Amino acid sequence: MKSLLDNARTFPVKVAERRQEFRDLAAGQAPQALFITCSDSRVIPSLITGARPGELFELRTAGNIVPRYDADRPSGETATIEYALRVLGVRDIIVCGHSHCGAVGALVRGEDLSAVPAVRGWLERAVPEPPDTDDLAEAVRRHAVAQLGTLGQYPAVRDLRAKGRLSLHAWYYEVDTGAVSAHLPDSDGEFAPL
């Protein structure tokens, strides 16, 4: 924790060195994409994409899960997606799964999650059917693509896609190599290196 505190204390000096950039950020944001990924601390969207401050709007959830849209029971996730599209005008959404994913791994292995009931409930509601593969990488890739299907149920997503103003992407990030692959939309679940 000490290194985190030390950096936070000296951060204003770094901001002062890039004063105009941060003044521009204070005036508003115009991110290029909404990046939906896992809460896993090893997955760092700006590091993976090289994005600078203000270029990515991020949504991080356990297992990079996009919850089903329910106007009667809005969640922070649905609010984030709606805000990105309707207010910020984001034109691309990336759902990025990753190697060594604990959430999808628990599903693949059929782990007992009784000690973490909130995690169990989150996964049961979002992924009612366990993956039909023992290959974790394949399960994570399928899971990322499935989240695109869930996104397609959001009114803002449907509306913007119908107008040709929104693209959806599924990515797979390998923690140990840094390799990123993308789903080929017209394929049967295939991914190819970016």
N, C-alpha and C positions, 0 to 999 in steps of 0.2 A: 504494500500500500504506500510505502514511503516514496517510491519512485513516481507513483501516480500523483501524489500530493506535490512533490517537488516540481513536476512538470506543470501542474495546474497553477502553482505559484508563479512560475516564470513565463507562462503563456502570454500574459499581456505584453511582455517584451517582444515576443515573436509577432504578435498582432501589430505592434507599433512599427516593426520593420516592414510590414506589408499593409500599411495604413489604408491606402486607397482601395485595395481589394476588399478589406473588411468593412469599409464604409459603404462600398457598393452592396455587399451582402446585407448590411443593416437596412438598406433601402427596400429589400424584397428578394424573393427567390424565384427562379425560373428553372427548376430541374429538368434535365433531359429525359429522365426515366424514373419510374417507380421500381425499386429493387426490393423484391420480396425474398427473404432468405431466412435461414434458421438463426435462432438466438445463439448458437454455438460460437464461443469466443474465438475460434480459429478461422471463422469466415468473416473477412473484413471487406465489405463491398468496395470501398474507395481504394483499397490496396489492389484488389483483383482488377478493377476497371481503370485505375489511374485517375479517378474522378477527383476534381478539386472541390472545395467547399461550395455548396450550392448547386452542384450538378446532379446529385442523386437524392431522391426522396426515398427514405428507407422504411421498410416494415419488416420487423424481425419477430418471428414466432417460433415456438417449439416445433421443429420438423418442417419449417417453412410452409405451414398449413394456412390455406385461405379458407376461412369459415364460410359456410353457406350464407347467402344473403337472406336476411330476415328484417324487413322494415319495422316490424313490431318489437323486435328485440335487437336494436343496433349494438354493435360492439366497437371497441377501439379499432379493430382491424378493418371493419367495414367502413368506419368513418375515415380512416386513413386513405383507403382506396378511393372513396368518393371524393374526398378533398383533393387528392392528387389529380384526379381527372376533371372534376367540375370547376375547381378553383384555380389550380396551378396549370392546368392545360397540358399535363403530361401526355406524350404521344406514344410511349413505349412502356410496357410492363414486362419485367424480367422476373421469373420465378427461378431461383437458383438453389438446387439441391447440392449436397456435398458428400464426399466420401466420409466414412467413419461416423455417419449420422446416428446418434443415440436413439432418437425417436423412431425412425424407420427401422433401425436395427432391432429395437424392442419388439416391433410388430413382426419382423421376419423371424425372429427367434421365439416368438410367443412367450415373452417374459412375463412373469408375475409382477404387476405394477401396483399391488395393493398397498405398498408403503408410500406411494405417491399418487393418491386418489385424484388429484386435480390433473395430473399428467395422464392418468388412465382415462378419465372422462373426456379430456381434450382429444385424445387419440381415438377413442371409441366413437365420439360424435363426428369427428372429421374424416376418419378412415374406418368405416364400418366393416369393410371386408379386408382381412389381412392380405398382404402381397402373396401372389401365387408363384413366388420364386424364392429360392434360398440364397440367391446371389444378391448381396446387399447393394452393390453398385447398380445392378439392373433394377432392383426395387426402388432405389432412390430416384433413378431416372424416370421410371414409370410414375412414381409419386409426383414428381415435378410437373409432368405432362398432365396428370389428373387435376392438379391445381389450376391449370389453364381452363379446364372444363368448368370448374367451380366459378372461376372469374367470369366466364361467359354467361353466368346466370345473373350477374349484377346489372341492374338497369343502365347505369352509366357506361359500363363496358359494352353492352349490346348496342346502345345508341351510337356511341362513338365508332365502333367497328362498322356498323351499318353505313355510317357516313365516310368510312375510309380514313378516319382520323386517329386510329389506335391500332397498334400491333402488339401481339402477345408473344413472348419468347420463354422457352424452358432451357435452362442451362444446368450443367453438372460440373462442379468444381472439385478437383482432386487436391486435398489438403497437403499430401506429402510431395506432390510434384508441381503444383501450381497450374496444371493443365486445366483448361476450360473447354468444354464441348457444348454444342447447341443442338437442340432437337431439330430435325429436318421435318417441317410441317407436313409435307406430302408423303412421308414415309410411314412405315408401320412401326413407329417408335424408335427409329434410328437416331443416333447422335453423331455429330461429326465435329472435329476440332474447329475452333473459331479461326 
